[in-house]
Amino acid sequence: MIAAHQQLGGPIVLVWDNLNVHKAADLQKFAEARDWLTIYYLPPYAPDLNTSSSASGAAHGTSSTAANS
């Protein structure tokens, strides 16, 4: 992350799941010590954030408009 920050030259925002490694105390301390790093955690259960089923239908042309053409 430090190398990415140096290369990009700006703040980094991470959006992570709740994997125990992502919530480790050492990582929390690391993030708190760097004002350029912000971490957001996804909620433990959020099926409304899973858009893969609706997006895959559109990507494969299975919408009602495509089916009627």
C-alpha positions in Angstrom: 0.0 0.0 0.0 2.9 2.3 0.7 4.3 1.8 -2.7 0.9 2.3 -4.4 0.5 5.6 -2.4 3.9 6.8 -3.5 3.3 5.9 -7.1 -0.2 7.3 -7.3 0.7 10.4 -5.2 -2.7 10.6 -3.5 -5.0 9.1 -0.9 -6.1 5.4 -1.1 -9.5 4.2 -0.2 -10.0 0.4 0.4 -13.3 -1.3 0.5 -12.9 -4.7 2.1 -15.1 -7.6 3.2 -15.0 -8.7 6.8 -12.3 -11.3 6.5 -10.6 -11.6 9.8 -7.2 -10.7 8.3 -8.7 -7.4 7.1 -9.8 -6.6 10.7 -6.5 -7.5 12.3 -5.3 -5.1 15.0 -1.9 -4.6 13.3 -3.7 -3.5 10.1 -6.0 -1.2 12.1 -2.9 0.4 13.6 -1.2 0.7 10.2 -4.2 2.5 8.7 -4.7 4.8 11.7 -1.1 6.0 11.4 -1.6 7.0 7.7 -3.8 9.9 7.0 -3.8 9.0 3.3 -5.4 5.6 3.9 -9.1 5.1 4.5 -10.7 1.6 4.9 -14.4 1.0 4.6 -15.8 -2.4 5.4 -18.7 -4.0 3.5 -21.6 -5.1 5.8 -21.5 -8.7 6.8 -24.7 -9.5 4.8 -25.8 -7.4 2.0 -27.5 -9.3 -0.9 -28.6 -6.0 -2.4 -24.9 -5.2 -3.2 -24.6 -8.3 -5.3 -25.4 -7.2 -8.8 -23.8 -10.1 -10.6 -27.1 -11.8 -11.4 -28.8 -8.8 -12.9 -25.6 -7.6 -14.7 -25.0 -11.0 -16.3 -28.4 -11.1 -17.9 -27.9 -7.7 -19.5 -24.3 -8.6 -20.6 -25.6 -11.7 -22.4 -28.5 -10.0 -24.2 -31.2 -11.7 -22.2 -33.2 -8.5 -21.4 -36.8 -8.4 -22.5 -35.9 -5.9 -25.3 -33.3 -8.2 -26.7 -35.6 -11.2 -26.5 -38.3 -9.4 -28.4 -36.0 -8.3 -31.3 
